[in-house]
Amino acid sequence: MKIKPLADRVVIKLVEEEETTKGGLILSGSAKEKPQVAEVLAVGPGGMVDGKEVQMIVKVGDKVLTSKYSGTEVKVDGEECTIVRQSDILAVVE
């Protein structure tokens, strides 16, 4: 199954963080913070959103920083993805 986002929505997949600290300690699942770096999997067409013209800036394959608790988490073919609005994306990581 393939997701095609509508309007200004973007489908992202969170990038896993390292499971050890700089000092070499292994973190348990509850001690880890939710990752904020994600890869863009699909981008909506943009267009009129809430009476304003929205042009999509991000593209598939970009690495982006997102707000910690933004978006809606979904499972597609057993893979966890998040659907966010482009305005919830804080920056593109180069």
FIROKE-180357 format. One line per 5 residues: number of its first residue (from 1); for each residue x, y, z of N, C-alpha, C, O. Coordinates in steps of 0.001 Angstrom, whole numbers, plus 500000, padded with zeros to 6 digits. Each point is the difference from the previous one (the first is absolute). Layout:
NUM> X/Y/Z/X/Y/Z/X/Y/Z/X/Y/Z  ...
***
This chain:
1> 500843/498822/500000/499157/501178/500000/500888/501240/500000/501054/500012/500636  498528/501016/498662/500766/501231/499913/499134/501157/500498/498817/500073/499666  501754/500822/501120/499265/501146/500515/500298/501208/499125/501161/500300/499720  497789/500395/499848/500150/501234/499238/499362/501115/500829/498774/500109/500044  502050/500729/500619/499451/501035/500871/499255/501086/499214/500307/500257/498836
6> 498730/500363/501806/499205/501056/499400/500467/501370/500484/500605/500124/501065  499106/500894/498141/500269/501409/500337/501445/500201/500467/500939/499659/499281  499237/500895/501928/501347/500328/500494/500552/498936/500937/500846/500300/500842  498692/498472/499024/500453/498925/500874/501259/499332/499432/500225/499977/498790  500587/499481/502128/501252/499330/499645/500075/498698/500800/499740/500001/501203
11> 500610/498895/498144/500193/498717/500680/501483/499860/500305/500841/500093/499106  499473/499682/502169/501395/499875/500426/500190/498709/500778/499053/499438/500550  502194/500104/499486/500372/498847/500822/501130/500445/500911/501028/500495/499539  498769/499322/501760/500994/500437/500965/501270/499181/499875/499947/498785/499805  501198/501881/500308/501309/499354/499920/500384/499573/501408/499960/500800/500935
16> 500410/497936/499210/500357/499468/501316/501275/500649/500519/500967/500195/499263  499007/500138/502040/501183/500560/500642/500861/498875/500556/499549/498861/500122  501687/501467/500210/500888/499015/500609/499449/499589/501359/499360/500796/500688  500889/497974/499686/499479/499475/501255/500993/500113/501148/499721/499519/501098  501439/501109/498674/500971/500182/501069/500320/501481/500149/499888/500770/499045
21> 500509/499618/502155/500394/501380/500247/501441/500189/499555/500671/499036/499632  499806/502200/500400/501393/500274/499634/500968/499278/500928/501107/499645/499595  498475/500136/501660/500842/499305/500966/499959/498484/499862/500716/499291/500709  498434/500199/498365/499948/498574/499761/498876/499275/500724/499902/498776/499908  499239/501959/500816/498886/499364/500697/498903/499642/499007/499680/500786/499108
26> 499751/498034/501048/498904/499565/499123/498689/500488/500601/499730/499783/501181  499450/500883/497991/498734/500547/500467/498873/498995/499811/499919/499319/498978  499217/500603/502022/498811/499149/499865/498966/500737/499153/500134/501201/499768  498855/498104/499777/498964/500596/499154/499317/501182/500649/499683/500971/499313  500076/498984/501991/499299/501095/500674/500895/501218/500221/499490/501101/500208
31> 501828/498728/499752/500919/501101/500241/500293/500803/498734/500550/501100/500069  499083/498350/498783/500282/500691/498738/498982/501087/499742/498825/499852/500338  501620/501241/499064/499086/501048/499574/499476/499663/498615/500652/499298/499227  498168/501209/500473/499440/499796/498673/500905/500705/498997/500335/501166/500206  500072/498171/498719/500890/500640/499033/499308/501161/499301/498784/499980/499809
36> 501983/501019/499813/499454/501160/499329/500469/500078/498554/499504/500832/499241  501437/498324/500363/500479/499990/498624/499233/498926/499250/499862/498872/500473  499636/501493/498346/499198/499070/499217/500352/500121/498529/500562/501003/499559  499097/497947/499681/500187/500007/498557/498633/500163/499350/499031/499359/500409  500893/501503/498575/498747/500247/499298/499757/498857/499011/500843/499719/499148
41> 497976/499613/500973/499643/498892/499123/499050/500429/498886/500061/499461/498895  499055/501511/501386/499032/500476/499009/499593/501421/500341/499980/500381/501170  499694/500411/497803/499641/501404/500171/498703/500275/499266/499820/499581/498857  499273/501127/501809/498735/500392/499374/500224/501073/498947/501104/500532/499877  497844/499793/499353/500140/500959/498895/500006/501464/500417/500314/500865/499182
46> 499349/499434/502065/499892/501398/500408/498667/500559/499546/499001/499281/499990  500963/501994/499633/498760/500612/499528/499386/500887/501060/500698/500490/500887  498002/499718/499025/499291/500867/500941/499725/499256/501303/499333/498965/500003  501190/501575/501115/499779/499437/501323/499589/501144/500916/500748/500959/500188  498057/498930/500377/499460/501038/500876/500007/501375/499334/500280/501008/500649
51> 499415/499028/498069/499908/501264/499271/501328/500588/499568/500035/501114/499479  501052/498171/500723/501327/500494/499618/500650/499016/499040/499819/498789/500135  500933/501718/498903/500732/499158/499058/501242/499430/500693/500822/500753/500524  499312/497925/499478/501143/499337/500624/500824/499317/498920/499496/499169/499244  501791/501200/500695/500925/499370/499061/500860/499029/500793/500545/500358/501045
56> 499577/498425/498467/500767/498983/500719/501502/500229/499784/500473/500121/498870  500251/499933/502235/501436/500278/499968/500807/498709/500131/501036/499843/499354  498485/499234/501485/500732/498739/500192/499717/499045/498849/498993/500121/499303  501921/498925/500512/499824/499006/498938/500362/498621/500545/500651/499883/501038  498928/499092/498261/500269/498619/500407/501511/499785/500127/500772/500394/499126
61> 499628/498976/501973/501416/499729/500245/500666/501005/500920/501079/499722/500524  498306/501448/499694/500566/501000/500909/500020/499464/501424/499109/499250/500399  501911/501138/500368/500032/499755/501434/499524/501294/500653/500494/501080/499676  498542/498809/501247/499401/501180/500600/499959/499890/501515/500052/498902/500552  499854/502244/500117/499773/500074/501441/498536/500327/500207/499470/500909/499361
66> 499862/498354/501533/498588/500246/500273/499797/500346/501467/500873/499768/500837  497968/500788/499455/499613/500224/501387/499877/498646/500685/499650/499014/499353  500632/500923/501945/500045/498717/500708/498697/499213/499917/500024/498796/499746  498865/501849/500460/498737/499261/500094/499016/500421/498924/498797/500063/500254  501690/500224/498560/499122/500430/498911/499595/498827/499132/500667/498966/499980
71> 498248/501201/499314/499590/499023/499008/499156/498863/500528/499700/499912/501190  499925/499219/497883/499190/498830/500293/500787/498763/499596/500430/499874/498854  499756/499211/502099/500755/498783/499725/499082/498970/499349/498875/499784/500450  501618/499582/498484/499247/498966/499288/500932/498836/499700/501219/500166/499959  498197/498645/499830/500773/498827/499604/499584/499620/498598/498813/499810/499733
76> 502158/500077/499361/499743/499594/498623/500893/498811/499696/501225/500104/500048  498159/498775/499641/500734/498762/499715/500989/499666/501120/501115/499553/499730  498480/500663/501529/500833/499688/501155/501077/501020/500299/500785/499810/500928  499270/501268/498305/501015/501039/500184/499349/501227/500633/498968/500475/499526  501640/500039/501551/499436/501161/500683/500424/501281/499298/501188/500236/499781
81> 497834/500585/499871/500225/501289/499356/499210/501059/500748/499129/499678/500808  501171/501574/498926/499273/501112/500592/499583/500945/498880/500776/500272/499083  497994/500225/500999/499520/500985/499035/499934/501337/500716/499296/500148/500998  501450/500832/498479/500056/501338/500603/499658/501049/498950/500067/499739/498799  499575/501428/501660/499849/501141/499101/501391/500564/499735/500888/499893/500845
86> 499299/500697/497999/501303/500581/499686/500392/501044/501047/501187/500169/500282  497839/500530/500299/500296/501025/501006/500540/499402/501301/500581/500724/500808  499238/497952/499414/500560/499334/501182/501466/499628/499807/500670/499609/500956  499828/500508/497825/501412/499720/499713/500799/501257/500316/499720/501074/499469  501270/498784/501395/500766/501140/500467/501156/500373/499070/500299/501180/499822
91> 500349/497814/499585/501170/500272/499166/500346/498778/499147/499615/498876/500320  501108/501363/498605/500548/498929/499178/501451/499813/500419/500754/500969/500084  499639/497787/500180/501366/499690/500442/500826/499698/498766/499624/499155/499187  501498/501530/500670/500875/499796/498833/501264/499281/500403/500859/499739/499157
***
